[in-house]
Amino acid sequence: MQIFISIITVFLIITGIVGSIVPFLPGEPLVLLGAIVYGFGFGFDRIGIVIYVILAVLTAFSLVVNYIATSIGAKKLGASIFGMIGAVLGAVIGFLVGNIIGLLIGPFIGAFIGELIRTGKVEISIKAGLGAVLGFFAGSLMRFLISLFMTGLIVHGIIR
């Protein structure tokens, strides 16, 4: 049974790390879930209650970070709500159609189209697209780093 729990834990954590970058996978919540599964299998005292609290706080924080980063990036370079919605839709559609390549260009295309619909001006649309992409990737980078830090905390709790 312990081998099964360990496999599930590792699977959830790895999927969570990947999910911190890939849409549709709730990255940090999966890392937290991996720690919880481990706790049920081996005892919550093994990792420690303080680490579980830190993991929960980091999970909540990371969910807010991505939204805020994308919004700030887009807003800083002039995007309206049309550009921000376009960036999110572009990321989702881009990933579904073109996987990682689509994820890289989707937010730009989405924000560009959203702003072009609103303003009809190519220059403004390009700036908004760049801002949305920069914000999206800054948020993804932060979430990825948070998920790695969370994983480090779990490993530290297990081996100490």
C-alpha positions in Angstrom: 0.0 0.0 0.0 2.8 2.4 0.8 4.3 1.9 -2.7 0.9 2.8 -4.2 0.6 5.9 -2.0 4.2 6.9 -3.0 3.4 6.5 -6.7 0.2 8.5 -6.5 2.0 11.2 -4.5 4.8 11.5 -7.1 2.3 11.5 -10.0 0.3 14.3 -8.4 3.3 16.4 -7.7 4.9 16.0 -11.2 1.5 16.6 -12.8 1.2 19.7 -10.6 4.5 21.1 -11.7 3.5 20.6 -15.3 0.1 22.1 -14.5 1.7 25.3 -13.2 2.5 26.0 -16.9 -0.1 24.2 -18.9 -3.7 25.4 -18.9 -6.5 23.1 -17.5 -4.2 21.5 -15.0 -4.5 23.1 -11.5 -0.8 23.0 -10.8 -0.3 24.0 -7.3 -3.5 22.4 -6.0 -2.2 19.1 -7.4 1.1 19.5 -5.6 -0.8 20.2 -2.4 -3.1 17.2 -3.1 0.0 15.1 -3.5 1.2 16.2 0.0 -2.2 15.4 1.4 -2.3 12.0 -0.1 1.2 11.4 1.3 -0.1 12.5 4.7 -3.0 10.1 4.6 -0.7 7.2 3.7 2.3 8.0 6.0 0.9 10.3 8.6 0.6 14.1 8.5 3.2 14.5 11.1 5.9 13.2 8.8 5.7 16.4 6.6 4.5 18.6 9.4 1.5 20.8 10.0 3.6 24.0 9.4 4.6 22.8 6.0 1.0 21.9 5.1 -0.1 25.4 6.1 2.6 27.0 4.0 1.6 24.8 1.1 -2.0 25.8 1.4 -1.1 29.5 1.5 1.3 29.2 -1.5 -1.5 27.4 -3.4 -4.0 30.2 -2.8 -1.3 32.8 -3.6 -0.3 31.1 -6.8 -3.9 31.1 -8.1 -4.1 34.8 -7.7 -0.7 35.5 -9.1 -1.4 34.3 -12.6 -4.6 36.3 -13.0 -3.0 39.5 -11.6 0.2 39.1 -13.6 -1.7 38.7 -16.9 -4.0 41.6 -16.1 -1.1 43.9 -15.0 1.0 43.0 -18.1 -1.9 43.6 -20.5 -3.0 46.8 -18.7 0.5 48.2 -18.6 0.7 48.1 -22.3 -2.8 49.4 -22.9 -5.1 46.4 -23.1 -8.8 46.7 -22.2 -11.0 43.9 -21.0 -11.3 42.8 -24.6 -7.6 42.3 -24.8 -7.4 40.4 -21.5 -10.3 38.1 -22.4 -8.7 37.6 -25.8 -5.4 36.7 -24.2 -7.0 34.0 -22.0 -9.1 32.6 -24.8 -6.0 32.7 -27.0 -4.0 30.7 -24.5 -6.7 28.1 -24.1 -7.5 27.7 -27.8 -3.8 27.9 -28.7 -3.0 25.1 -26.3 -5.8 22.9 -27.6 -4.9 23.5 -31.3 -1.1 23.7 -31.1 0.0 22.4 -27.7 3.0 24.3 -26.4 3.6 26.3 -29.6 -0.1 27.4 -29.5 0.3 28.3 -25.8 3.2 30.5 -26.7 1.5 32.5 -29.5 -2.2 32.1 -28.5 -2.3 34.9 -25.8 -0.7 37.4 -28.2 -3.2 36.5 -31.0 -6.1 36.6 -28.7 -5.2 39.9 -27.1 -4.4 41.4 -30.5 -7.8 40.3 -31.9 -9.7 41.5 -28.8 -8.1 44.9 -29.0 -8.4 45.1 -32.8 -12.2 44.5 -32.4 -12.4 47.2 -29.8 -10.2 49.9 -31.3 -9.6 49.0 -34.9 -6.0 50.1 -34.5 -3.1 47.7 -35.2 -0.5 49.5 -33.1 -2.6 49.5 -30.0 -3.5 45.9 -30.6 0.1 44.8 -30.9 1.0 46.6 -27.7 -1.9 45.0 -25.8 -0.9 41.5 -27.2 2.7 41.9 -26.1 1.6 43.0 -22.7 -0.8 40.1 -22.3 1.9 37.7 -23.3 4.5 39.2 -21.0 2.0 39.1 -18.1 0.9 35.6 -18.9 4.4 34.2 -19.0 5.5 36.2 -15.9 2.6 34.6 -14.0 3.3 31.2 -15.4 7.0 31.5 -14.4 6.0 32.6 -10.9 3.5 29.6 -10.6 6.2 27.2 -11.8 8.7 28.5 -9.3 6.1 28.3 -6.5 5.3 24.7 -7.5 9.0 23.8 -7.4 9.3 25.5 -4.0 6.3 23.6 -2.7 7.8 20.4 -3.9 11.1 21.2 -2.1 9.1 21.8 1.1 7.4 18.4 0.7 10.7 16.7 0.1 12.3 18.5 3.1 9.4 17.5 5.3 9.7 13.9 4.2 13.5 13.5 4.6 14.1 15.5 7.8 
